[in-house]
Amino acid sequence: MTETQAKTCIYPGCERPAVPPHPMGGPQPSFCDLEEHNVLTAHQERQRLANESSHGAPEGER
Ligand SMILES: [Zn+2]
């Protein structure tokens, strides 16, 4: 089986499709085309969300 299904950005809360794999080959990125969505910012966002939830802050999406 080949993975031809479109990936979705793994950034927390982001449901944009991940950028397509490079035509020259290589793995498909796990993030969408937003510059601020990358491994580092996703990690920071997860930490922030975990921190918020652990404090029970009622803050949601603005
Ligand atoms: Zn994204």
N, CA, C, O and the ligand as a Tripos MOL2 file, in Angstrom:
@<TRIPOS>MOLECULE
protein
  249   247    63     0     0
PROTEIN
NO_CHARGES

@<TRIPOS>ATOM
      1 N           0.8410   -1.2100    0.0000 N.3       1 MET1
      2 CA          0.0000    0.0000    0.0000 C.3       1 MET1
      3 C           0.8670    1.2490    0.0000 C.2       1 MET1
      4 O           1.8910    1.3060    0.6820 O.2       1 MET1
      5 N           0.4670    2.2080   -0.7400 N.am      2 THR2
      6 CA          1.2300    3.4500   -0.7570 C.3       2 THR2
      7 C           0.4330    4.5470   -0.0640 C.2       2 THR2
      8 O          -0.7980    4.5680   -0.0830 O.2       2 THR2
      9 N           1.1640    5.4300    0.5300 N.am      3 GLU3
     10 CA          0.5060    6.5270    1.2380 C.3       3 GLU3
     11 C           0.2410    7.6650    0.2770 C.2       3 GLU3
     12 O           1.1000    8.5180    0.0490 O.2       3 GLU3
     13 N          -0.9540    7.6690   -0.2820 N.am      4 THR4
     14 CA         -1.2830    8.7430   -1.2120 C.3       4 THR4
     15 C          -2.2720    9.7120   -0.5940 C.2       4 THR4
     16 O          -2.6260   10.7270   -1.1940 O.2       4 THR4
     17 N          -2.7080    9.3900    0.5980 N.am      5 GLN5
     18 CA         -3.6800   10.2720    1.2460 C.3       5 GLN5
     19 C          -3.0080   11.5640    1.6770 C.2       5 GLN5
     20 O          -1.8590   11.5800    2.1180 O.2       5 GLN5
     21 N          -3.7570   12.6350    1.5350 N.am      6 ALA6
     22 CA         -3.2160   13.9330    1.9210 C.3       6 ALA6
     23 C          -3.0450   13.9960    3.4310 C.2       6 ALA6
     24 O          -3.9300   13.6150    4.1970 O.2       6 ALA6
     25 N          -1.8990   14.4820    3.8250 N.am      7 LYS7
     26 CA         -1.6610   14.6600    5.2490 C.3       7 LYS7
     27 C          -2.2900   15.9580    5.7060 C.2       7 LYS7
     28 O          -2.5610   16.8590    4.9130 O.2       7 LYS7
     29 N          -2.5120   16.0270    6.9990 N.am      8 THR8
     30 CA         -2.9850   17.2760    7.5840 C.3       8 THR8
     31 C          -1.8890   17.8130    8.4850 C.2       8 THR8
     32 O          -1.1540   17.0570    9.1210 O.2       8 THR8
     33 N          -1.7950   19.1350    8.5250 N.am      9 CYS9
     34 CA         -0.7940   19.7870    9.3690 C.3       9 CYS9
     35 C          -0.9260   19.2870   10.8100 C.2       9 CYS9
     36 O          -2.0310   19.2010   11.3470 O.2       9 CYS9
     37 N           0.2020   18.9610   11.4250 N.am     10 ILE10
     38 CA          0.1500   18.4290   12.7810 C.3      10 ILE10
     39 C           0.2590   19.5300   13.8260 C.2      10 ILE10
     40 O           0.3130   19.2430   15.0220 O.2      10 ILE10
     41 N           0.2920   20.7730   13.3970 N.am     11 TYR11
     42 CA          0.3040   21.8710   14.3590 C.3      11 TYR11
     43 C          -0.9970   21.8320   15.1530 C.2      11 TYR11
     44 O          -2.0730   21.6900   14.5710 O.2      11 TYR11
     45 N          -0.9100   21.9560   16.4800 N.am     12 PRO12
     46 CA         -2.1170   21.8620   17.3150 C.3      12 PRO12
     47 C          -3.2010   22.8350   16.8570 C.2      12 PRO12
     48 O          -2.9670   24.0400   16.7600 O.2      12 PRO12
     49 N          -4.3610   22.3100   16.5830 N.am     13 GLY13
     50 CA         -5.4880   23.1540   16.2150 C.3      13 GLY13
     51 C          -5.5320   23.5080   14.7410 C.2      13 GLY13
     52 O          -6.4970   24.1110   14.2730 O.2      13 GLY13
     53 N          -4.5100   23.1430   14.0170 N.am     14 CYS14
     54 CA         -4.4760   23.4730   12.5950 C.3      14 CYS14
     55 C          -5.0350   22.3060   11.7920 C.2      14 CYS14
     56 O          -4.6320   21.1580   11.9790 O.2      14 CYS14
     57 N          -5.9560   22.6090   10.9070 N.am     15 GLU15
     58 CA         -6.5370   21.5400   10.0980 C.3      15 GLU15
     59 C          -6.2680   21.7710    8.6260 C.2      15 GLU15
     60 O          -6.9390   21.2120    7.7590 O.2      15 GLU15
     61 N          -5.2820   22.5970    8.3610 N.am     16 ARG16
     62 CA         -4.9200   22.8310    6.9600 C.3      16 ARG16
     63 C          -4.1850   21.6000    6.4280 C.2      16 ARG16
     64 O          -3.5400   20.8740    7.1840 O.2      16 ARG16
     65 N          -4.2920   21.3810    5.1350 N.am     17 PRO17
     66 CA         -3.5620   20.2410    4.5590 C.3      17 PRO17
     67 C          -2.0660   20.5110    4.5810 C.2      17 PRO17
     68 O          -1.6210   21.6410    4.3800 O.2      17 PRO17
     69 N          -1.3080   19.4730    4.8230 N.am     18 ALA18
     70 CA          0.1410   19.6190    4.7890 C.3      18 ALA18
     71 C           0.5810   19.8960    3.3620 C.2      18 ALA18
     72 O          -0.0880   19.5120    2.4030 O.2      18 ALA18
     73 N           1.7070   20.5610    3.2420 N.am     19 VAL19
     74 CA          2.2130   20.8430    1.9000 C.3      19 VAL19
     75 C           2.5260   19.5220    1.2000 C.2      19 VAL19
     76 O           2.9700   18.5640    1.8330 O.2      19 VAL19
     77 N           2.2920   19.4830   -0.1010 N.am     20 PRO20
     78 CA          2.5280   18.2240   -0.8300 C.3      20 PRO20
     79 C           4.0150   17.8850   -0.8510 C.2      20 PRO20
     80 O           4.8710   18.7600   -0.7200 O.2      20 PRO20
     81 N           4.2970   16.6100   -1.0180 N.am     21 PRO21
     82 CA          5.6920   16.1970   -1.0710 C.3      21 PRO21
     83 C           6.4000   16.8300   -2.2560 C.2      21 PRO21
     84 O           5.7800   17.1280   -3.2760 O.2      21 PRO21
     85 N           7.6710   17.0270   -2.1170 N.am     22 HIS22
     86 CA          8.4620   17.6180   -3.1920 C.3      22 HIS22
     87 C           8.4490   16.6850   -4.4000 C.2      22 HIS22
     88 O           8.6170   15.4740   -4.2570 O.2      22 HIS22
     89 N           8.2490   17.2540   -5.5950 N.am     23 PRO23
     90 CA          8.1950   16.4010   -6.8020 C.3      23 PRO23
     91 C           9.4890   15.6340   -7.0310 C.2      23 PRO23
     92 O           9.4840   14.5800   -7.6680 O.2      23 PRO23
     93 N          10.5820   16.1510   -6.5220 N.am     24 MET24
     94 CA         11.8550   15.4570   -6.7040 C.3      24 MET24
     95 C          12.0280   14.3330   -5.6970 C.2      24 MET24
     96 O          13.0390   13.6300   -5.7000 O.2      24 MET24
     97 N          11.0350   14.1720   -4.8390 N.am     25 GLY25
     98 CA         11.1290   13.0870   -3.8680 C.3      25 GLY25
     99 C          11.3380   13.6140   -2.4750 C.2      25 GLY25
    100 O          11.4020   14.8210   -2.2430 O.2      25 GLY25
    101 N          11.4410   12.6980   -1.5670 N.am     26 GLY26
    102 CA         11.5980   13.1020   -0.1730 C.3      26 GLY26
    103 C          10.2820   12.9520    0.5500 C.2      26 GLY26
    104 O           9.2230   12.9030   -0.0750 O.2      26 GLY26
    105 N          10.3450   12.8810    1.8540 N.am     27 PRO27
    106 CA          9.1330   12.6880    2.6510 C.3      27 PRO27
    107 C           8.2510   13.9240    2.6230 C.2      27 PRO27
    108 O           8.7380   15.0460    2.4820 O.2      27 PRO27
    109 N           6.9460   13.7080    2.7580 N.am     28 GLN28
    110 CA          6.0390   14.8440    2.8030 C.3      28 GLN28
    111 C           6.1670   15.5370    4.1470 C.2      28 GLN28
    112 O           6.1850   14.8860    5.1920 O.2      28 GLN28
    113 N           6.2560   16.8480    4.1170 N.am     29 PRO29
    114 CA          6.2910   17.5830    5.3820 C.3      29 PRO29
    115 C           5.0160   17.3530    6.1810 C.2      29 PRO29
    116 O           3.9690   17.0360    5.6160 O.2      29 PRO29
    117 N           5.1070   17.5110    7.4710 N.am     30 SER30
    118 CA          3.9400   17.2690    8.3230 C.3      30 SER30
    119 C           3.1930   18.5500    8.6330 C.2      30 SER30
    120 O           2.2550   18.5580    9.4300 O.2      30 SER30
    121 N           3.6150   19.6400    7.9920 N.am     31 PHE31
    122 CA          2.9800   20.9160    8.2970 C.3      31 PHE31
    123 C           2.4400   21.5690    7.0320 C.2      31 PHE31
    124 O           2.8330   21.2330    5.9150 O.2      31 PHE31
    125 N           1.5230   22.5180    7.2430 N.am     32 CYS32
    126 CA          0.9510   23.2280    6.1200 C.3      32 CYS32
    127 C           1.9320   24.2990    5.6410 C.2      32 CYS32
    128 O           3.0870   24.3420    6.0630 O.2      32 CYS32
    129 N           1.4470   25.1500    4.7610 N.am     33 ASP33
    130 CA          2.3630   26.1130    4.1580 C.3      33 ASP33
    131 C           2.5430   27.3820    4.9880 C.2      33 ASP33
    132 O           3.2070   28.3190    4.5440 O.2      33 ASP33
    133 N           1.9660   27.4230    6.1750 N.am     34 LEU34
    134 CA          2.1850   28.5870    7.0270 C.3      34 LEU34
    135 C           3.5960   28.5410    7.5870 C.2      34 LEU34
    136 O           4.0400   27.5230    8.1180 O.2      34 LEU34
    137 N           4.2880   29.6600    7.4580 N.am     35 GLU35
    138 CA          5.6800   29.6970    7.9070 C.3      35 GLU35
    139 C           5.8020   29.4270    9.3940 C.2      35 GLU35
    140 O           6.7800   28.8300    9.8450 O.2      35 GLU35
    141 N           4.8030   29.8700   10.1610 N.am     36 GLU36
    142 CA          4.9100   29.7210   11.6120 C.3      36 GLU36
    143 C           4.5470   28.3180   12.0880 C.2      36 GLU36
    144 O           4.6000   28.0200   13.2820 O.2      36 GLU36
    145 N           4.1810   27.4700   11.1480 N.am     37 HIS37
    146 CA          3.8770   26.0990   11.5470 C.3      37 HIS37
    147 C           5.0550   25.1990   11.1970 C.2      37 HIS37
    148 O           5.2370   24.8090   10.0430 O.2      37 HIS37
    149 N           5.8330   24.8850   12.1880 N.am     38 ASN38
    150 CA          6.9720   23.9920   11.9870 C.3      38 ASN38
    151 C           7.2010   23.2120   13.2670 C.2      38 ASN38
    152 O           6.4820   23.3850   14.2510 O.2      38 ASN38
    153 N           8.1980   22.3620   13.2440 N.am     39 VAL39
    154 CA          8.4330   21.4790   14.3950 C.3      39 VAL39
    155 C           8.5900   22.2850   15.6780 C.2      39 VAL39
    156 O           8.0580   21.9170   16.7250 O.2      39 VAL39
    157 N           9.3190   23.3760   15.5860 N.am     40 LEU40
    158 CA          9.5960   24.1540   16.7920 C.3      40 LEU40
    159 C           8.3430   24.8170   17.3440 C.2      40 LEU40
    160 O           8.0440   24.7010   18.5320 O.2      40 LEU40
    161 N           7.6030   25.5210   16.4710 N.am     41 THR41
    162 CA          6.4260   26.2280   16.9600 C.3      41 THR41
    163 C           5.3350   25.2660   17.3970 C.2      41 THR41
    164 O           4.5910   25.5560   18.3340 O.2      41 THR41
    165 N           5.2330   24.1230   16.7280 N.am     42 ALA42
    166 CA          4.2410   23.1330   17.1340 C.3      42 ALA42
    167 C           4.5640   22.6180   18.5310 C.2      42 ALA42
    168 O           3.6750   22.4170   19.3570 O.2      42 ALA42
    169 N           5.8430   22.4130   18.7740 N.am     43 HIS43
    170 CA          6.2740   21.9490   20.0970 C.3      43 HIS43
    171 C           5.9440   23.0050   21.1570 C.2      43 HIS43
    172 O           5.4320   22.6860   22.2300 O.2      43 HIS43
    173 N           6.2420   24.2510   20.8410 N.am     44 GLN44
    174 CA          5.9660   25.3380   21.7890 C.3      44 GLN44
    175 C           4.4700   25.4660   22.0430 C.2      44 GLN44
    176 O           4.0390   25.6910   23.1740 O.2      44 GLN44
    177 N           3.6810   25.3220   20.9790 N.am     45 GLU45
    178 CA          2.2350   25.4390   21.1300 C.3      45 GLU45
    179 C           1.6970   24.3020   21.9990 C.2      45 GLU45
    180 O           0.8160   24.5110   22.8330 O.2      45 GLU45
    181 N           2.2340   23.1040   21.7970 N.am     46 ARG46
    182 CA          1.7770   21.9730   22.6070 C.3      46 ARG46
    183 C           2.1140   22.2120   24.0690 C.2      46 ARG46
    184 O           1.3150   21.9150   24.9570 O.2      46 ARG46
    185 N           3.2920   22.7470   24.3120 N.am     47 GLN47
    186 CA          3.6970   23.0440   25.6830 C.3      47 GLN47
    187 C           2.7650   24.0830   26.2950 C.2      47 GLN47
    188 O           2.3530   23.9790   27.4500 O.2      47 GLN47
    189 N           2.4480   25.0900   25.4800 N.am     48 ARG48
    190 CA          1.5840   26.1580   25.9710 C.3      48 ARG48
    191 C           0.1950   25.5940   26.2920 C.2      48 ARG48
    192 O          -0.3890   25.9140   27.3270 O.2      48 ARG48
    193 N          -0.3160   24.7690   25.4110 N.am     49 LEU49
    194 CA         -1.6340   24.1780   25.6340 C.3      49 LEU49
    195 C          -1.6180   23.2850   26.8670 C.2      49 LEU49
    196 O          -2.5440   23.3090   27.6780 O.2      49 LEU49
    197 N          -0.5560   22.4990   26.9980 N.am     50 ALA50
    198 CA         -0.4550   21.5980   28.1500 C.3      50 ALA50
    199 C          -0.3670   22.4100   29.4340 C.2      50 ALA50
    200 O          -0.9500   22.0470   30.4560 O.2      50 ALA50
    201 N           0.3600   23.4960   29.3690 N.am     51 ASN51
    202 CA          0.5160   24.3600   30.5270 C.3      51 ASN51
    203 C          -0.8230   24.9800   30.9100 C.2      51 ASN51
    204 O          -1.1910   25.0280   32.0840 O.2      51 ASN51
    205 N          -1.5390   25.4520   29.8980 N.am     52 GLU52
    206 CA         -2.8380   26.0600   30.1510 C.3      52 GLU52
    207 C          -3.7990   25.0530   30.7750 C.2      52 GLU52
    208 O          -4.4630   25.3490   31.7690 O.2      52 GLU52
    209 N          -3.8660   23.8760   30.1920 N.am     53 SER53
    210 CA         -4.8380   22.8940   30.6720 C.3      53 SER53
    211 C          -4.4770   22.4260   32.0750 C.2      53 SER53
    212 O          -5.3580   22.1360   32.8840 O.2      53 SER53
    213 N          -3.1800   22.3520   32.3620 N.am     54 SER54
    214 CA         -2.7750   21.8880   33.6840 C.3      54 SER54
    215 C          -3.1180   22.9250   34.7410 C.2      54 SER54
    216 O          -3.2630   22.5980   35.9190 O.2      54 SER54
    217 N          -3.2470   24.1870   34.3130 N.am     55 HIS55
    218 CA         -3.6420   25.2300   35.2500 C.3      55 HIS55
    219 C          -5.1490   25.4070   35.2870 C.2      55 HIS55
    220 O          -5.6790   26.1420   36.1210 O.2      55 HIS55
    221 N          -5.8250   24.7380   34.3910 N.am     56 GLY56
    222 CA         -7.2670   24.8220   34.3580 C.3      56 GLY56
    223 C          -7.7620   26.1780   33.9070 C.2      56 GLY56
    224 O          -8.8780   26.5820   34.2320 O.2      56 GLY56
    225 N          -6.9310   26.8780   33.1590 N.am     57 ALA57
    226 CA         -7.3460   28.1840   32.6860 C.3      57 ALA57
    227 C          -8.4850   28.0450   31.6750 C.2      57 ALA57
    228 O          -8.4140   27.2220   30.7620 O.2      57 ALA57
    229 N          -9.5230   28.8440   31.8410 N.am     58 PRO58
    230 CA        -10.6740   28.7370   30.9510 C.3      58 PRO58
    231 C         -10.4600   29.4320   29.6150 C.2      58 PRO58
    232 O         -11.4230   29.7310   28.9090 O.2      58 PRO58
    233 N          -9.2200   29.6890   29.2660 N.am     59 GLU59
    234 CA         -8.9730   30.3840   28.0160 C.3      59 GLU59
    235 C          -9.1630   29.4460   26.8380 C.2      59 GLU59
    236 O          -8.6680   28.3190   26.8270 O.2      59 GLU59
    237 N          -9.8870   29.9360   25.8570 N.am     60 GLY60
    238 CA        -10.0890   29.1170   24.6650 C.3      60 GLY60
    239 C          -9.5890   29.8670   23.4480 C.2      60 GLY60
    240 O          -8.7450   30.7580   23.5420 O.2      60 GLY60
    241 N         -10.1180   29.4920   22.3290 N.am     61 GLU61
    242 CA         -9.7520   30.1810   21.1060 C.3      61 GLU61
    243 C         -10.3590   31.5670   21.1320 C.2      61 GLU61
    244 O         -11.4820   31.7770   21.5910 O.2      61 GLU61
    245 N          -9.5770   32.5090   20.6210 N.am     62 ARG62
    246 CA        -10.1080   33.8450   20.5990 C.3      62 ARG62
    247 C         -10.8640   34.1060   19.3170 C.2      62 ARG62
    248 O         -11.3890   35.2020   19.1220 O.2      62 ARG62
    249 ZN         -0.6450   24.3850    9.9810 Zn       63 ZN63
@<TRIPOS>BOND
     1     1     2 1
     2     2     3 1
     3     3     4 2
     4     3     5 am
     5     5     6 1
     6     6     7 1
     7     7     8 2
     8     7     9 am
     9     9    10 1
    10    10    11 1
    11    11    12 2
    12    11    13 am
    13    13    14 1
    14    14    15 1
    15    15    16 2
    16    15    17 am
    17    17    18 1
    18    18    19 1
    19    19    20 2
    20    19    21 am
    21    21    22 1
    22    22    23 1
    23    23    24 2
    24    23    25 am
    25    25    26 1
    26    26    27 1
    27    27    28 2
    28    27    29 am
    29    29    30 1
    30    30    31 1
    31    31    32 2
    32    31    33 am
    33    33    34 1
    34    34    35 1
    35    35    36 2
    36    35    37 am
    37    37    38 1
    38    38    39 1
    39    39    40 2
    40    39    41 am
    41    41    42 1
    42    42    43 1
    43    43    44 2
    44    43    45 am
    45    45    46 1
    46    46    47 1
    47    47    48 2
    48    47    49 am
    49    49    50 1
    50    50    51 1
    51    51    52 2
    52    51    53 am
    53    53    54 1
    54    54    55 1
    55    55    56 2
    56    55    57 am
    57    57    58 1
    58    58    59 1
    59    59    60 2
    60    59    61 am
    61    61    62 1
    62    62    63 1
    63    63    64 2
    64    63    65 am
    65    65    66 1
    66    66    67 1
    67    67    68 2
    68    67    69 am
    69    69    70 1
    70    70    71 1
    71    71    72 2
    72    71    73 am
    73    73    74 1
    74    74    75 1
    75    75    76 2
    76    75    77 am
    77    77    78 1
    78    78    79 1
    79    79    80 2
    80    79    81 am
    81    81    82 1
    82    82    83 1
    83    83    84 2
    84    83    85 am
    85    85    86 1
    86    86    87 1
    87    87    88 2
    88    87    89 am
    89    89    90 1
    90    90    91 1
    91    91    92 2
    92    91    93 am
    93    93    94 1
    94    94    95 1
    95    95    96 2
    96    95    97 am
    97    97    98 1
    98    98    99 1
    99    99   100 2
   100    99   101 am
   101   101   102 1
   102   102   103 1
   103   103   104 2
   104   103   105 am
   105   105   106 1
   106   106   107 1
   107   107   108 2
   108   107   109 am
   109   109   110 1
   110   110   111 1
   111   111   112 2
   112   111   113 am
   113   113   114 1
   114   114   115 1
   115   115   116 2
   116   115   117 am
   117   117   118 1
   118   118   119 1
   119   119   120 2
   120   119   121 am
   121   121   122 1
   122   122   123 1
   123   123   124 2
   124   123   125 am
   125   125   126 1
   126   126   127 1
   127   127   128 2
   128   127   129 am
   129   129   130 1
   130   130   131 1
   131   131   132 2
   132   131   133 am
   133   133   134 1
   134   134   135 1
   135   135   136 2
   136   135   137 am
   137   137   138 1
   138   138   139 1
   139   139   140 2
   140   139   141 am
   141   141   142 1
   142   142   143 1
   143   143   144 2
   144   143   145 am
   145   145   146 1
   146   146   147 1
   147   147   148 2
   148   147   149 am
   149   149   150 1
   150   150   151 1
   151   151   152 2
   152   151   153 am
   153   153   154 1
   154   154   155 1
   155   155   156 2
   156   155   157 am
   157   157   158 1
   158   158   159 1
   159   159   160 2
   160   159   161 am
   161   161   162 1
   162   162   163 1
   163   163   164 2
   164   163   165 am
   165   165   166 1
   166   166   167 1
   167   167   168 2
   168   167   169 am
   169   169   170 1
   170   170   171 1
   171   171   172 2
   172   171   173 am
   173   173   174 1
   174   174   175 1
   175   175   176 2
   176   175   177 am
   177   177   178 1
   178   178   179 1
   179   179   180 2
   180   179   181 am
   181   181   182 1
   182   182   183 1
   183   183   184 2
   184   183   185 am
   185   185   186 1
   186   186   187 1
   187   187   188 2
   188   187   189 am
   189   189   190 1
   190   190   191 1
   191   191   192 2
   192   191   193 am
   193   193   194 1
   194   194   195 1
   195   195   196 2
   196   195   197 am
   197   197   198 1
   198   198   199 1
   199   199   200 2
   200   199   201 am
   201   201   202 1
   202   202   203 1
   203   203   204 2
   204   203   205 am
   205   205   206 1
   206   206   207 1
   207   207   208 2
   208   207   209 am
   209   209   210 1
   210   210   211 1
   211   211   212 2
   212   211   213 am
   213   213   214 1
   214   214   215 1
   215   215   216 2
   216   215   217 am
   217   217   218 1
   218   218   219 1
   219   219   220 2
   220   219   221 am
   221   221   222 1
   222   222   223 1
   223   223   224 2
   224   223   225 am
   225   225   226 1
   226   226   227 1
   227   227   228 2
   228   227   229 am
   229   229   230 1
   230   230   231 1
   231   231   232 2
   232   231   233 am
   233   233   234 1
   234   234   235 1
   235   235   236 2
   236   235   237 am
   237   237   238 1
   238   238   239 1
   239   239   240 2
   240   239   241 am
   241   241   242 1
   242   242   243 1
   243   243   244 2
   244   243   245 am
   245   245   246 1
   246   246   247 1
   247   247   248 2
@<TRIPOS>SUBSTRUCTURE
     1 MET1         2 RESIDUE 1 A MET
     2 THR2         6 RESIDUE 1 A THR
     3 GLU3        10 RESIDUE 1 A GLU
     4 THR4        14 RESIDUE 1 A THR
     5 GLN5        18 RESIDUE 1 A GLN
     6 ALA6        22 RESIDUE 1 A ALA
     7 LYS7        26 RESIDUE 1 A LYS
     8 THR8        30 RESIDUE 1 A THR
     9 CYS9        34 RESIDUE 1 A CYS
    10 ILE10       38 RESIDUE 1 A ILE
    11 TYR11       42 RESIDUE 1 A TYR
    12 PRO12       46 RESIDUE 1 A PRO
    13 GLY13       50 RESIDUE 1 A GLY
    14 CYS14       54 RESIDUE 1 A CYS
    15 GLU15       58 RESIDUE 1 A GLU
    16 ARG16       62 RESIDUE 1 A ARG
    17 PRO17       66 RESIDUE 1 A PRO
    18 ALA18       70 RESIDUE 1 A ALA
    19 VAL19       74 RESIDUE 1 A VAL
    20 PRO20       78 RESIDUE 1 A PRO
    21 PRO21       82 RESIDUE 1 A PRO
    22 HIS22       86 RESIDUE 1 A HIS
    23 PRO23       90 RESIDUE 1 A PRO
    24 MET24       94 RESIDUE 1 A MET
    25 GLY25       98 RESIDUE 1 A GLY
    26 GLY26      102 RESIDUE 1 A GLY
    27 PRO27      106 RESIDUE 1 A PRO
    28 GLN28      110 RESIDUE 1 A GLN
    29 PRO29      114 RESIDUE 1 A PRO
    30 SER30      118 RESIDUE 1 A SER
    31 PHE31      122 RESIDUE 1 A PHE
    32 CYS32      126 RESIDUE 1 A CYS
    33 ASP33      130 RESIDUE 1 A ASP
    34 LEU34      134 RESIDUE 1 A LEU
    35 GLU35      138 RESIDUE 1 A GLU
    36 GLU36      142 RESIDUE 1 A GLU
    37 HIS37      146 RESIDUE 1 A HIS
    38 ASN38      150 RESIDUE 1 A ASN
    39 VAL39      154 RESIDUE 1 A VAL
    40 LEU40      158 RESIDUE 1 A LEU
    41 THR41      162 RESIDUE 1 A THR
    42 ALA42      166 RESIDUE 1 A ALA
    43 HIS43      170 RESIDUE 1 A HIS
    44 GLN44      174 RESIDUE 1 A GLN
    45 GLU45      178 RESIDUE 1 A GLU
    46 ARG46      182 RESIDUE 1 A ARG
    47 GLN47      186 RESIDUE 1 A GLN
    48 ARG48      190 RESIDUE 1 A ARG
    49 LEU49      194 RESIDUE 1 A LEU
    50 ALA50      198 RESIDUE 1 A ALA
    51 ASN51      202 RESIDUE 1 A ASN
    52 GLU52      206 RESIDUE 1 A GLU
    53 SER53      210 RESIDUE 1 A SER
    54 SER54      214 RESIDUE 1 A SER
    55 HIS55      218 RESIDUE 1 A HIS
    56 GLY56      222 RESIDUE 1 A GLY
    57 ALA57      226 RESIDUE 1 A ALA
    58 PRO58      230 RESIDUE 1 A PRO
    59 GLU59      234 RESIDUE 1 A GLU
    60 GLY60      238 RESIDUE 1 A GLY
    61 GLU61      242 RESIDUE 1 A GLU
    62 ARG62      246 RESIDUE 1 A ARG
    63 ZN63       249 GROUP 0 **** ****
